[in-house]
Amino acid sequence: MAVTKTLGFMLLALLCLCQAQAGTAPWWRWESQADGRLVCAQWSPGQGWKKFAGPFSNGGCREP
């Protein structure tokens, strides 16, 4: 009986976790260390880029 209750609780917890929706990753304005170019991306464009501004809530890097 205790095993059944524990299993039921674990399944309920798993269902609740599956229902939770994760938010989107924030957008950042990245600056190239080579030529100063700016791009808007959620993740670093690669080596040689550093965060310039942000975070932003959209892909235009206009809204905080």
C-alpha positions as CSV (number, residue, x, y, z in Angstrom):
1,M,0.0,0.0,0.0
2,A,2.8,2.4,0.9
3,V,4.6,1.6,-2.4
4,T,1.4,2.4,-4.3
5,K,1.0,5.8,-2.6
6,T,4.7,6.6,-3.2
7,L,4.4,5.6,-6.9
8,G,1.2,7.6,-7.3
9,F,2.8,10.7,-5.7
10,M,5.9,10.4,-8.0
11,L,3.7,10.1,-11.1
12,L,1.7,13.2,-10.0
13,A,4.9,15.2,-9.4
14,L,6.2,14.1,-12.8
15,L,2.9,15.2,-14.4
16,C,3.1,18.6,-12.7
17,L,6.7,19.1,-13.9
18,C,5.7,18.2,-17.5
19,Q,2.9,20.8,-17.3
20,A,5.2,23.6,-16.3
21,Q,6.2,25.8,-19.2
22,A,9.7,27.2,-19.3
23,G,10.1,30.8,-20.4
24,T,12.2,31.7,-23.5
25,A,15.8,32.6,-23.2
26,P,16.6,36.3,-23.0
27,W,18.0,38.1,-26.0
28,W,21.3,39.9,-25.8
29,R,23.1,42.4,-28.1
30,W,26.5,41.0,-28.8
31,E,29.6,43.0,-30.0
32,S,32.3,41.6,-32.2
33,Q,35.7,42.1,-30.7
34,A,37.2,42.1,-34.3
35,D,35.2,44.9,-35.9
36,G,32.7,46.2,-33.4
37,R,29.7,44.8,-35.3
38,L,26.5,44.3,-33.2
39,V,24.1,41.4,-33.5
40,C,21.1,40.3,-31.5
41,A,21.0,36.7,-30.4
42,Q,20.0,34.5,-27.4
43,W,23.4,32.8,-27.3
44,S,26.9,33.9,-28.1
45,P,27.6,34.0,-31.9
46,G,30.9,32.4,-31.1
47,Q,34.4,33.1,-30.0
48,G,35.4,36.8,-30.2
49,W,32.0,38.2,-29.2
50,K,31.0,39.8,-25.8
51,K,27.7,40.9,-24.4
52,F,27.1,44.6,-25.2
53,A,23.6,45.2,-23.9
54,G,20.5,43.4,-22.5
55,P,18.7,41.3,-21.6
56,F,15.9,42.0,-24.0
57,S,12.5,40.2,-24.4
58,N,12.5,40.0,-28.2
59,G,14.7,39.3,-31.2
60,G,14.9,43.0,-32.1
61,C,16.8,43.7,-28.9
62,R,14.6,46.8,-28.3
63,E,12.3,45.9,-25.4
64,P,13.9,45.2,-21.9
